[in-house]
Structure formats: C-alpha cells, structure tokens
Amino acid sequence: MLDKTIFFFSYLYIMVEHQPSSFFYKAHHPGIQATIVFIAGLVVTLMAKLIHYAGILEVSDRFPWMSAASFLLFFSVFNSIFSLSAPDLNKYWTKSMLSFGALVLMSGLVAWGISSMDINEAGSYRWIFMVLTFGYLVFLSILGFLKRIVEFAEKERWTSPRKKN
C-alpha cells in the first residue's frame, strides 16, 4: 500500500512540475487556502442546521464536528499537494502549519458554538482531530521527501556504470 501511495504522489509531483498551466502548478498561500476551507465548512454546517430546523432531514448534533474534521482533511490533502510547487519549502511549511493550527482552532470554535457541545462531549472527535493533525504532518513529510528526491535526481548527471572487460 505504501509503495502505491509513494508512486501516486511522485506521479502527481511530476505532473505538477511539467504542466505550467495546471491549477496545482502555483503554490497558493496557505492562509488563503485555510480561509476558503473554513468558509466552505461554515457554509456546509449552517446549511445542515437550516435543513434540520426546516424539518427536511434529521441532522445529528455532532454534525458540526464531523464537518470540521472533514474540511481539515480536505485542507491537509490539498495543502500538501500545493506544497510541491513552493519555491522555498521551509517557508511554505511554516505558513502551512500556522494556517492549519488556525483552521483547527477556528473550526473547533465554530463546531462548539453551533453544536453547543465541546470536543469531549462530541465523542471520538478529539482523537479524530489528533489523527488528522498527525496525518497532515505525514502528508507534508512524504511530499517534501519526494520533492527533494526528484530535485536531486534532476540535478544529478546519470551515467551508465563502467563495464568490466
């Protein structure tokens, strides 16, 4: 499974690097990404509450926490992919981690405010948030590692090994 994951991300990196017209070619600012993801999560949560109050569909009280966790996963995947195009990976990672922390905090506050239950009352969402944070760091690390390998391979001059006579 790990080799398929590495193959997918290396293929994605190569595709991003060699298609300048791609949406993924530009390293979008992590703060803008986090803001867009936060607004999208807020809209989904508010629409679910409106559907619940209108009596159209029964929505769980924990839905705001599920929505927040889902959009955190969305941010982590796309932010990791956008990191492939960053000219300075360390600066991008710093901004990304700060944006992720702010997104966790703001999404948690919105989920707490709308559901009127804290993360301890929401069941296993504390663990889900921890797993998402760990997964985000793993995504960034794998893609950063792959980017450095590809950059090294592009700079290296490959020659055939010497044959013994």
Secondary structure, DSSP 8 states (H G I E B T S, - for coil): -HHHHHHHHHHHHHHHHT-TTSGGGS---HHHHHHHHHHHHHHHHHHHHHHHHHTSS---TTHHHHHHHHHHHHHHHHHHHHGGG-SSHHHHHHHHHHHHHHHHHHHHHHHHHHH---TTTTSTHHHHHHHHHHHHHHHHHHHHHHHHHHHHHHHS---------
